[in-house]
Amino acid sequence: MRYESIDIFKGIAVILMIIFHIFYFPNQYGFKEFNFDTPFLKCIAKIAQIIFITGVGVNMYISYKSEEEKFKDEKNKKKKSQFNLKQLKRIGKLGILAVFISIFSYKIFGNMFVKFGILHFMAFSSLLVMFFVDNQKIIISILILGIILKLLVDYNKNLFINVPPKIAFISGFYSKYGAVDHFPLIPWIIYICIGILIGKFLSNKFKKDHKDTEVTKKIKGNIIVKKVEWCGKYSLEIYIIHWILLYLFFVHIYPKIKTNTIL
């Protein structure tokens, strides 16, 4: 089960992410003429991150509801086992891609390589919450706990000073490791939980009223919207490919263009 509107939002996030990375990555490669540290670029990066991670929660709940519909006449165990199997396959795929990004970024950035980036986070957080996706009380409890920990991290970091560095790095309590991309559990698991709650709301809404109006039909039929939706549908593949393409361009092609321009 796929909802076009969700893919459209993910597509917007992909486009914003690529725009930000066009400035961010060459700066990290040493081309300081590319300034990523501007309010506009920071804003679009944050929007992209929030949409992506919230979307993980939304998709997780919708996937659960999809399996529930398939096995609505079967026992609850079968429904959950099918959902869990599907999620574990997805987490395994994310884990493999996360390892690839770590190795790839190590070759490029050395000690600043991606140790716990967005794919690592998506895989690990999905594993943490997948067993509670249908339990609204637990999801809200995790959400509240995440907010409390975020406030404590922001205003009293000394509380976590005795947490081992590697655990603190993944958790988001503090960081002793540099990285070009870092997505710790705090605060990002908050958005996973929000996404699950949004997914619950959307699935109920679409179930009650799934008919498109004439306006929404025109919007969804627009060629630009269709392209954005396509980007959202293949957001994970685009994420990996754009890393490679930007690397090839800014490491192997751009320096030659820059040298020729100067000459």
Secondary structure, 3 states (H helix, E strand, C coil): CCCHHHHHHHHHHHHHHHHHHHHHHHHHCCCCCCCCCCHHHHHHHHHHHHHHHHHHHHHHHHHHHHHHHHCCCCCHHHHHHHHHHHHHHHHHHHHHHHHHHHHHHHHHHHHHCCCECHHHHHHHHHHHHHHHCCCHHHHHHHHHHHHHHHHHHHHCHHHHCCCCHHHHHHHCCCCCCCCCCECCHHHHHHHHHHHHHHHHHHHHHHHHCCCCCHHHHHHHHCHHHHHHHHHHHCHHHHHHHHHHHHHHHHHHHHHHHHHHHHC
